[in-house]
Amino acid sequence: MIERLQISYLRNLNQVNLSATACNVIIGANGSGKTSLLEAIFLLSRGKSFRHHQPKRYIQHHQNAATVHAKLSDSCSLAIQKQADATTILRLNQSTVYNQSILTEQLPTLLIDPSTMDMLEQGSASRRQLLDWLVFHMKQGFHPQWVAYQRLLKQRNSLLKQKRYLSQVQLTELKSWDKGLASHAALIHHYRESIFEAWQPYFSESIAQLLPAYAKQLSLSYNAGYDTDVALDIQLNERLEQDLQLGYTRIGNHRADIHVHWRSSESSAIQDGQATRSTTAEGDVQTKLPVLKEQAANVLSRGEKKLLITALRLSQLPLLLKADNDLASSINDAKLSVTPVVLLDDITAELDDRAIEILLSTLAQLPCQVFMTSLTDSVLPLVYKYWSNPNVFHMKQGNIFL
Ligand SMILES: Nc1ncnc2c1ncn2[C@@H]1O[C@H](COP(=O)(O)OP(=O)(O)OP(=O)(O)O)[C@@H](O)[C@H]1O
């Protein structure tokens, strides 16, 4: 849990220094710097902003670097400095470290930002990251495999980009990379698949709470990015010509995806008049209802999509925290020893009162720390209902007051 947070020169946050507790509410007008505070915590945890990839966009104008420092409750301290030339300096307990994953392990952060609706419609990266966030924190072997896979993939893609035809030497080299890719791929898929299986019931439970009308109609599926019945190197070899034409590797774990499906209820199929009738050998007439299946994003309203995104993220926490001890022992490599931090950006503007109450009451029951932003104090009655000693901060032009 973050006990103290210091932020320097991140957007309009000049110097912020605050003590945090289990629940922290930041209230302020538009442009006061609320989201920047969440962005700072996310940056410390993940090494990147959720708003812009380029550091110069979030480093304060006329400054050379933005710095975030947190002291955690187990007296561990973490710091990140992002410089304008994109150099990153990371520190754990005052010592320089060279791998962001070391800080990420100490500070798991979950951003619940229902306004990011493009997550359902856009490319697979953000949906894949959703699964990988869980896998990273629950399967210790995952990260090294993923790093090694990405290194080989980068080499392969840069060769494919340069060449239409490969020499014998290059072909031999490519095949050895493909063998390496295949062995990492099998493990990455295994980790992802096991966590995905464990996640599904938690997702269904969150949907039943947040979108009860769709409880039986929404489901998740995981696509590995390649045919997992055949070794990846065999498939890569078969489609080498196509990859050479494309200039990149079309299949593999880097193409994995999570889909949310909507399935028609029986009644909607009947209304559509799409039921088919057939006669059995015994002469009985059977009515067969076609199952209509669609991407949920094509069916749900804007507000429903926000609830769905909230359910996707919220459902990850109880799984991560091993709320279900029976399940946990079989899927978790090591017990999570740190407190996850949940960042809620402006939920009062994005969700209805019922959803906000479900979200807050669920979070209050879990051993996590919450930072939430709001334009007004309308969220406070619920905060006081579920947390005994919340911190309520007011933000004005980048300055924070308790
Ligand atoms: N690089 C930068 N340097 C200085 N100020 C910046 C920089 N980038 C953005 N800002 C300003 O920082 C302010 C804080 O923005 P932020 O999005 O954190 O506010 P907010 O309180 O979350 O607002 P809203 O409620 O409208 O979402 C804005 O006024 C923005 O113009």
The ligand as a MOL file (V3000), in Angstrom:
LIG
                    3D

  0  0  0     0  0            999 V3000
M  V30 BEGIN CTAB
M  V30 COUNTS 31 33 0 0 0
M  V30 BEGIN ATOM
M  V30 1 N 3.0030 18.8230 -20.1360 0
M  V30 2 C 2.2040 19.6150 -19.4170 0
M  V30 3 N 2.7310 20.6080 -18.6400 0
M  V30 4 C 1.9360 21.4030 -17.8870 0
M  V30 5 N 0.5900 21.2760 -17.8420 0
M  V30 6 C 0.0130 20.3140 -18.5890 0
M  V30 7 C 0.7910 19.4230 -19.4040 0
M  V30 8 N -0.0550 18.5660 -20.0200 0
M  V30 9 C -1.2960 18.9010 -19.6030 0
M  V30 10 N -1.2600 19.9480 -18.7430 0
M  V30 11 C -2.3840 20.5880 -18.0270 0
M  V30 12 O -2.5610 19.8760 -16.8140 0
M  V30 13 C -3.8920 20.0670 -16.3660 0
M  V30 14 C -4.3550 18.8320 -15.6410 0
M  V30 15 O -5.0410 17.9320 -16.4600 0
M  V30 16 P -5.8170 16.6490 -15.8520 0
M  V30 17 O -6.2890 15.9080 -17.0360 0
M  V30 18 O -4.9740 15.9780 -14.8630 0
M  V30 19 O -7.0180 17.3620 -15.0910 0
M  V30 20 P -8.3380 16.7170 -14.4360 0
M  V30 21 O -8.4720 17.3710 -13.1110 0
M  V30 22 O -8.2920 15.2410 -14.4790 0
M  V30 23 O -9.4230 17.2820 -15.4310 0
M  V30 24 P -10.8090 16.6420 -15.9690 0
M  V30 25 O -11.7250 16.6020 -14.7970 0
M  V30 26 O -11.2000 17.6790 -16.9790 0
M  V30 27 O -10.4790 15.3100 -16.5650 0
M  V30 28 C -4.6900 20.5290 -17.5530 0
M  V30 29 O -5.0590 21.8730 -17.3370 0
M  V30 30 C -3.7120 20.4510 -18.7130 0
M  V30 31 O -3.8570 21.5280 -19.6120 0
M  V30 END ATOM
M  V30 BEGIN BOND
M  V30 1 1 1 2
M  V30 2 1 2 3
M  V30 3 2 2 7
M  V30 4 2 3 4
M  V30 5 1 4 5
M  V30 6 2 5 6
M  V30 7 1 6 7
M  V30 8 1 6 10
M  V30 9 1 7 8
M  V30 10 2 8 9
M  V30 11 1 9 10
M  V30 12 1 10 11
M  V30 13 1 11 12
M  V30 14 1 11 30
M  V30 15 1 12 13
M  V30 16 1 13 14
M  V30 17 1 13 28
M  V30 18 1 14 15
M  V30 19 1 15 16
M  V30 20 2 16 17
M  V30 21 1 16 18
M  V30 22 1 16 19
M  V30 23 1 19 20
M  V30 24 2 20 21
M  V30 25 1 20 22
M  V30 26 1 20 23
M  V30 27 1 23 24
M  V30 28 2 24 25
M  V30 29 1 24 26
M  V30 30 1 24 27
M  V30 31 1 28 29
M  V30 32 1 28 30
M  V30 33 1 30 31
M  V30 END BOND
M  V30 END CTAB
M  END
